[in-house]
Each structure stands twice: as structure tokens, then as C-alpha cells.
Amino acid sequence: MNKDIILYSLSAAINKGSILLFFPLLTQFLTLENFGKWSLIIIVSNLLIPIISLNGSASILREGSNNLKIGFSLFKKYIYFSLLISIFSGCIVYFFVGTNWFFYSVLIGSAEALLILSMTYVRTEDRVFNYFLISFFKTLILFFIILYAKNSNLPLDILLTYHFITVIIFALTIAMFLFIRNKTNNSQYELISALLFGIALIPHGLSQWIMSSADRLILEYMLGSTSVGIYSLAYNIALILMLLNSGIALALPPYLIKNFNYWKDKEYDTKLSNYYTILSILLFLIVLIIYYLDKNYFHVLGYYGPEMIPLIITIYSSIYILGLYYFYVNYLFYYKKAIIISKVTFYAALLNIILTILFVYISGTLGAAVATLFAYIYYLYKIRQETLKYEPLINISLFKNIGLFVLFVSIISLSLNYLP
């Protein structure tokens, strides 16, 4: 399992972490306003993925981890549904609003939805290295496209079009390959049950998106695109911890489902959460060192306002709290408690919206980060509370880990604060 977590973390570092790779290039030829728009398009496309795919990845992963034939049967059905939804929604948006930023969000979201369905089935097959290769080559091509856009000074709409074409080619190619390889792999499964499970988790996905991304929409509305650009810079720096989170989120569910009793007997969640805290502290030190080196020597970011360090610390802490949440929510996922997961996430997202509006009004850009931190603390508390109803013997040293994290983050922040 450790090897899988490492490979999945590398895949996440390449796939989701591609933003970290892309944004230094993007900031060199996009204005701060256009960079804010690019960030907005990417986060809205992520919002649309579970809607367009009917959250099929959750059903494929939950059922396919136990039975590959059922997983492939669901994969085929979800691909067909998602293709129809993608074509229909793309035409509707183009007809009513034209080719504005939302149109590109729909295009990229549709392509990513199809790709995620295919990659989820690859996960159920335990083809971790294949998953890694797909992530690597997709990101590599997108990197060269952005490099070409920078050197040719391409406008934002052309860059987004190339992005869509790249992802849709990957999605359709992998889907066709899986269809050919599994053409005799048929199984009957109650589709309604899978649909209900996946759809019940859509509010969960949307609410999580609100907590991780809606702050930028609120900043756009209340303070303008420049504030979104500044917040996005700080967020992308802190995002390095999300790469570790993504590796955990990708590797844990199928392993826990297939080895549930062994997982509990060995108390893997307790051990891994302790390792996670230590790695989070080390990564935080690396993040701040890189920021200070860039500020004093390399100047890649191009902006180093006084709000950047508090933003980075607060956002990074929020992502750490989210990482601890994964160790609890996997049990609810195992027991198919989709409604409970969605309900708790919805309340946390609602709290996040209210706090973000209030705190942005009071303290500007930093207020958005503080609001998200408070919302994630509430989120972890409620998910833990619900999980313990089904698994009361979970022995994660939650308060010890958080205390250790806060102590060392404070020491590191104060120490580096004396640097020029």
C-alpha cells in the first residue's frame, strides 16, 4: 500500500499539482486579471465534473474495487451518459452565452469528467503505474502548450481551447482502449442503486468545491480580479500539501474496501495520520523556504505583498485539516453513507460562504482564507463525530497531531520571519 500511496501522490503531484508547474509560466505572460480569470475557469470546471459525470467515479470506485466486471459495466454506462450531457450542455451554453469564461469552464469540465471516469476504472484494476503514466503525459503536453503560448504570446481563449483539445483526446483514447480490452467483460448490475449512490454524493462534491474554490468567486464579486489573482498565488504555493492529500485520497478508499478488517486490526489510519502530520510540517518548511528564495533571488511569482505570508500559512493549515478528514470519511464511504457525507459537507460549505462574505468585508483577502480554515475545522469535527457512530474504536491521535502541527508551524513561521 505504501508504494501505491507514493505513486498516487506522484500522480496527484503531476495531475492536480500541474497548477504549481503552470502558474509561474502563466504569470509571465498573463496579466494579473487574466491569471485570475484562468484560475476561475479551472475551479469552475472542477465544479462541473461531478455534475456532468453524475459523480460516476464514486460508484465505479465503490463497486469496482470489489468486482471488476461490475465496475466496467458501470464505467460504460457512465461514459455514455456523460458524453450526452457534455454535448448537450456545451451547445446550450454556446447558444445562450457564447464563448465567455463559463463556456470554457464547461468544455474543460466535460473533458475532465470523461477522463476521470476512465482513470477511476484504471484505479479499480490496481494499475497504479498506468494511472501515473496517464497523469504524466497529459500534464507534460499541457506544459508544452503553455510554454508555446508564452513564447508566442497567445491570447487566453486560444490557450484554453488547446487545453480542452488535449484533455478530450486523452479521455476518448483511454476510454476506447478500455472498451477494446474489456469487450468480453460484461456483468449485470442494478444501475439505479449505483446512480443513487453517486448522485447522493454530488452535493458532497459541490459543497467541497464551495469550500475550496467559492472564496475566489466571492473575492471576484467583492474585491475584483486582482484580489483573486493574489489569493490564487498564495493558494497555489500552499497547494503543495494538497498533492499529499490527493495521494491519500486516491490510495486509501480501494485499499480499505478490499482489506477492511486487516486495515482496522493494524490501525493503519492511526499510523498514517501520524506520518501525515510529520510530512505536513516538513513540507511547510520547504514551502516557506522556496517562497523566501524566490522573493529574494528568482522573482518567479512577481508579487510579494505583506498579505502573502499570512495567506500561505492560513491556507496551508486549512489543507492540513482537510487531510485529517480523509482518514475518517473513508469509513463512511465504505458503509455507503453518502447522504450523511453530503449533509455534513453541505453544512460546512454553507458556513464557509457565510464566514467568507463576513470576513472578506472585514479584512479583505485574508478574511477569505480565515473563513475557509474555520469551515474546515467544523467539517473535520462533524465528520469525525459521524464516523465514530459506526467505528467507535478509531484511535487517531487527532488533538495531539493538530497540536504538534500548530506548534511547529508557529516556530517555523516566527523563525523565517527574521529573514529579509
PARO-256476 format. One line per 2 residues: their letters; for each residue x, y, z of C-alpha. Coordinates in steps of 0.1 Angstrom, whole numbers, plus 5000, padded with zeros to 4 digits. Layout:
<rs>
A) X Y Z ~ ...
</rs>
This chain:
<rs>
MN) 5000 5000 5000 ~ 5029 5024 5008
KD) 5041 5020 4972 ~ 5006 5028 4959
II) 5003 5059 4981 ~ 5037 5071 4968
LY) 5027 5065 4931 ~ 4993 5081 4936
SL) 5009 5111 4954 ~ 5033 5114 4924
SA) 5003 5112 4901 ~ 4985 5139 4921
AI) 5016 5159 4921 ~ 5017 5157 4883
NK) 4980 5160 4877 ~ 4964 5183 4903
GS) 4998 5198 4911 ~ 5002 5208 4875
IL) 4988 5242 4886 ~ 5021 5246 4906
LF) 5040 5238 4874 ~ 5019 5260 4852
FP) 5013 5292 4872 ~ 5049 5305 4871
LL) 5048 5304 4833 ~ 5012 5318 4832
TQ) 5021 5348 4854 ~ 5049 5357 4830
FL) 5026 5364 4800 ~ 4991 5368 4815
TL) 4981 5399 4833 ~ 4971 5395 4870
EN) 4935 5400 4859 ~ 4937 5373 4832
FG) 4955 5349 4856 ~ 4926 5354 4879
KW) 4902 5345 4851 ~ 4922 5315 4842
SL) 4921 5304 4879 ~ 4883 5310 4879
II) 4878 5289 4848 ~ 4898 5260 4862
IV) 4880 5259 4895 ~ 4845 5262 4879
SN) 4854 5234 4855 ~ 4862 5213 4886
LL) 4828 5221 4900 ~ 4812 5208 4868
IP) 4830 5175 4867 ~ 4807 5156 4892
II) 4776 5171 4876 ~ 4785 5162 4841
SL) 4796 5127 4851 ~ 4767 5122 4875
NG) 4796 5115 4900 ~ 4801 5082 4884
SA) 4837 5079 4897 ~ 4823 5073 4932
SI) 4801 5044 4921 ~ 4827 5029 4898
LR) 4853 5030 4926 ~ 4830 5017 4954
EG) 4816 4987 4934 ~ 4846 4981 4911
SN) 4870 4977 4940 ~ 4852 4946 4949
NL) 4841 4933 4914 ~ 4859 4945 4883
KI) 4831 4933 4860 ~ 4806 4954 4878
GF) 4830 4983 4878 ~ 4834 4981 4840
SL) 4797 4977 4834 ~ 4791 5010 4854
FK) 4821 5026 4836 ~ 4805 5020 4801
KY) 4771 5034 4812 ~ 4786 5065 4828
IY) 4807 5072 4798 ~ 4776 5072 4775
FS) 4756 5094 4800 ~ 4785 5119 4804
LL) 4790 5122 4766 ~ 4754 5131 4761
IS) 4754 5156 4790 ~ 4787 5172 4777
IF) 4774 5177 4742 ~ 4740 5190 4753
SG) 4754 5214 4779 ~ 4781 5227 4756
CI) 4756 5235 4729 ~ 4732 5252 4753
VY) 4759 5274 4769 ~ 4773 5283 4735
FF) 4738 5293 4722 ~ 4729 5314 4753
VG) 4762 5330 4765 ~ 4787 5325 4736
TN) 4824 5319 4742 ~ 4828 5336 4775
WF) 4847 5322 4806 ~ 4818 5299 4815
FY) 4818 5283 4781 ~ 4854 5273 4785
SV) 4847 5260 4820 ~ 4820 5237 4805
LI) 4844 5225 4778 ~ 4872 5217 4801
GS) 4849 5203 4828 ~ 4833 5179 4802
AE) 4867 5167 4790 ~ 4880 5162 4826
AL) 4848 5144 4836 ~ 4853 5118 4808
LI) 4889 5114 4817 ~ 4883 5109 4854
LS) 4857 5082 4847 ~ 4884 5063 4827
MT) 4911 5069 4853 ~ 4888 5057 4881
YV) 4883 5024 4864 ~ 4921 5021 4860
RT) 4923 5026 4898 ~ 4899 4998 4904
ED) 4922 4975 4884 ~ 4951 4985 4907
RV) 4970 4996 4876 ~ 4987 5023 4896
FN) 5017 5027 4873 ~ 4993 5031 4843
YF) 4974 5058 4862 ~ 5008 5075 4868
LI) 5017 5074 4832 ~ 4984 5089 4821
SF) 4988 5118 4845 ~ 5024 5123 4835
FK) 5019 5125 4797 ~ 4987 5146 4800
TL) 5005 5172 4822 ~ 5036 5171 4800
IL) 5016 5180 4769 ~ 4997 5208 4787
FF) 5030 5221 4800 ~ 5044 5224 4764
II) 5012 5240 4753 ~ 5015 5267 4780
LY) 5052 5271 4771 ~ 5043 5276 4735
AK) 5015 5301 4745 ~ 5041 5320 4765
NS) 5067 5322 4737 ~ 5040 5330 4711
NL) 5021 5354 4734 ~ 4988 5336 4727
PL) 4956 5351 4740 ~ 4938 5333 4769
DI) 4910 5319 4748 ~ 4934 5301 4724
LL) 4953 5286 4753 ~ 4920 5273 4768
TY) 4910 5258 4735 ~ 4943 5239 4733
HF) 4938 5228 4769 ~ 4903 5213 4761
IT) 4916 5196 4729 ~ 4944 5179 4748
VI) 4922 5166 4776 ~ 4894 5154 4754
IF) 4918 5134 4732 ~ 4933 5117 4763
AL) 4898 5110 4776 ~ 4884 5094 4745
TI) 4916 5075 4736 ~ 4918 5059 4771
AM) 4881 5051 4771 ~ 4883 5034 4737
FL) 4913 5014 4748 ~ 4894 5002 4779
FI) 4864 4993 4758 ~ 4885 4972 4734
RN) 4904 4955 4762 ~ 4873 4946 4782
KT) 4849 4939 4754 ~ 4841 4905 4768
NN) 4839 4918 4804 ~ 4801 4921 4809
SQ) 4781 4920 4841 ~ 4746 4929 4851
YE) 4743 4953 4879 ~ 4714 4973 4894
LI) 4722 5007 4878 ~ 4697 5025 4898
SA) 4715 5017 4931 ~ 4748 5029 4917
LL) 4732 5061 4903 ~ 4716 5069 4936
FG) 4749 5064 4955 ~ 4768 5086 4931
IA) 4741 5112 4928 ~ 4737 5113 4966
LI) 4774 5123 4968 ~ 4771 5151 4942
PH) 4761 5176 4969 ~ 4792 5164 4988
GL) 4814 5172 4957 ~ 4797 5205 4951
SQ) 4800 5215 4988 ~ 4837 5206 4989
WI) 4842 5227 4958 ~ 4825 5256 4976
MS) 4849 5252 5005 ~ 4880 5251 4983
SA) 4870 5274 4955 ~ 4840 5296 4961
DR) 4862 5320 4981 ~ 4876 5332 4948
LI) 4842 5338 4933 ~ 4833 5359 4964
LE) 4866 5378 4961 ~ 4859 5384 4924
YM) 4825 5398 4932 ~ 4835 5419 4963
LG) 4871 5429 4955 ~ 4878 5422 4918
ST) 4900 5400 4897 ~ 4933 5414 4911
SV) 4924 5401 4946 ~ 4916 5367 4930
GI) 4950 5367 4914 ~ 4968 5375 4947
YS) 4947 5349 4966 ~ 4954 5323 4938
LA) 4991 5329 4940 ~ 4991 5322 4978
YN) 4968 5292 4973 ~ 4990 5277 4946
IA) 5020 5279 4969 ~ 5002 5262 4998
LI) 4988 5237 4973 ~ 5019 5215 4976
LM) 5003 5198 5007 ~ 4972 5190 4986
LL) 4994 5167 4965 ~ 5000 5146 4996
NS) 4963 5148 5004 ~ 4954 5137 4969
GI) 4977 5107 4971 ~ 4960 5096 5004
AL) 4925 5102 4989 ~ 4933 5081 4958
AL) 4950 5052 4976 ~ 4931 5047 5008
PP) 4895 5040 4996 ~ 4902 5010 4974
YL) 4927 4995 4998 ~ 4903 5000 5028
IK) 4874 4984 5009 ~ 4894 4954 4998
NF) 4911 4949 5032 ~ 4887 4963 5057
NY) 4893 4940 5087 ~ 4930 4940 5081
WK) 4930 4978 5079 ~ 4912 4980 5113
DK) 4933 4954 5130 ~ 4966 4971 5120
EY) 4952 5006 5129 ~ 4966 5020 5096
DT) 4946 5052 5099 ~ 4963 5059 5133
KL) 4998 5052 5119 ~ 4993 5070 5086
SN) 4977 5101 5103 ~ 5009 5104 5124
YY) 5031 5102 5094 ~ 5009 5127 5076
TI) 5014 5153 5103 ~ 5052 5149 5102
LS) 5053 5152 5065 ~ 5030 5182 5065
IL) 5054 5200 5089 ~ 5084 5193 5067
LF) 5066 5204 5036 ~ 5056 5236 5053
LI) 5092 5244 5060 ~ 5101 5237 5023
VL) 5072 5259 5011 ~ 5083 5289 5031
II) 5120 5284 5022 ~ 5111 5283 4985
YY) 5089 5314 4989 ~ 5117 5334 5005
LD) 5143 5322 4979 ~ 5120 5333 4951
KN) 5113 5366 4968 ~ 5150 5374 4972
YF) 5166 5358 4942 ~ 5144 5343 4914
HV) 5113 5366 4913 ~ 5091 5340 4895
LG) 5059 5349 4914 ~ 5062 5386 4906
YY) 5041 5396 4937 ~ 5053 5396 4973
GP) 5028 5418 4992 ~ 5027 5418 5030
EM) 4995 5396 5029 ~ 5012 5367 5012
IP) 5028 5350 5042 ~ 4996 5351 5064
LI) 4976 5339 5034 ~ 5000 5310 5027
IT) 5001 5299 5064 ~ 4963 5301 5068
IY) 4955 5283 5035 ~ 4982 5256 5042
SS) 4966 5250 5077 ~ 4932 5245 5060
IY) 4946 5220 5037 ~ 4962 5201 5066
IL) 4928 5199 5084 ~ 4913 5186 5052
GL) 4939 5159 5051 ~ 4929 5146 5085
YY) 4893 5145 5074 ~ 4902 5118 5048
FY) 4912 5093 5075 ~ 4876 5094 5089
VN) 4854 5098 5058 ~ 4867 5066 5042
YL) 4848 5046 5068 ~ 4816 5064 5059
FY) 4823 5058 5022 ~ 4828 5021 5030
YK) 4794 5019 5047 ~ 4778 5038 5017
KA) 4767 5066 5040 ~ 4765 5090 5010
II) 4737 5111 5024 ~ 4755 5116 5057
IS) 4787 5127 5039 ~ 4768 5151 5017
KV) 4747 5166 5045 ~ 4778 5173 5067
TF) 4797 5187 5037 ~ 4767 5209 5028
YA) 4765 5225 5062 ~ 4803 5231 5062
AL) 4801 5248 5028 ~ 4772 5269 5039
LN) 4792 5280 5070 ~ 4821 5287 5047
II) 4801 5310 5024 ~ 4786 5330 5053
LT) 4820 5334 5070 ~ 4838 5343 5038
IL) 4814 5371 5030 ~ 4816 5384 5065
FV) 4854 5381 5068 ~ 4862 5395 5034
YI) 4841 5425 5042 ~ 4860 5429 5075
SG) 4896 5421 5065 ~ 4897 5417 5027
TL) 4916 5389 5010 ~ 4930 5374 5042
GA) 4894 5371 5055 ~ 4886 5345 5028
AV) 4915 5323 5040 ~ 4905 5325 5077
AT) 4869 5317 5068 ~ 4879 5286 5050
LF) 4901 5275 5079 ~ 4872 5278 5103
AY) 4849 5259 5080 ~ 4874 5230 5076
IY) 4878 5227 5114 ~ 4840 5224 5117
YL) 4840 5199 5088 ~ 4866 5177 5104
YK) 4848 5178 5138 ~ 4814 5168 5123
IR) 4828 5140 5100 ~ 4847 5126 5129
QE) 4815 5127 5151 ~ 4795 5108 5124
TL) 4823 5083 5117 ~ 4826 5073 5154
KY) 4789 5063 5154 ~ 4799 5034 5130
EP) 4835 5028 5141 ~ 4838 5039 5177
LI) 4872 5023 5182 ~ 4891 5045 5158
NI) 4921 5057 5177 ~ 4935 5086 5157
SL) 4955 5110 5179 ~ 4937 5140 5165
FK) 4944 5166 5191 ~ 4980 5155 5195
NI) 4986 5158 5157 ~ 4969 5192 5154
GL) 4988 5205 5185 ~ 5021 5193 5170
FV) 5013 5209 5137 ~ 5003 5242 5152
LF) 5034 5243 5174 ~ 5060 5236 5146
VS) 5042 5258 5121 ~ 5043 5286 5146
II) 5080 5280 5153 ~ 5089 5278 5116
SL) 5069 5309 5107 ~ 5084 5330 5135
SL) 5120 5318 5127 ~ 5117 5326 5090
NY) 5101 5359 5098 ~ 5135 5372 5107
LP) 5148 5366 5072 ~ 5149 5396 5048
</rs>
